Amino acid sequence: MKSANIQLETLTCPSCMQKIEAALKSLTGVDKESVSVSFNTSKAKLKFDDDALNIGDIETAITRVGYEVKKSTVK
């Protein structure tokens, strides 16, 4: 299990946060309980199984719902 911290472009409303959370939770391999998106800091945090997906898959899920990723780090 790896942890990802993702800096997003500025979120403009709480529904932005909810759309991103739903997109991340829909991915196979994401620990759904670990998904957290902060409206105030425009950051997403989650844990994922790196055998099932990679950070590129996670970033793609975010861009598909209409948001941009500034920077991602994986531990």
Secondary structure, DSSP 4 states (H G I P E B T S, - for coil): -EEEEEEESPP-SHHHHHHHHHHHHTSTTB-GGG-EEETTTTEEEEEE-TTT--HHHHHHHHHHTT--EEEEEE-
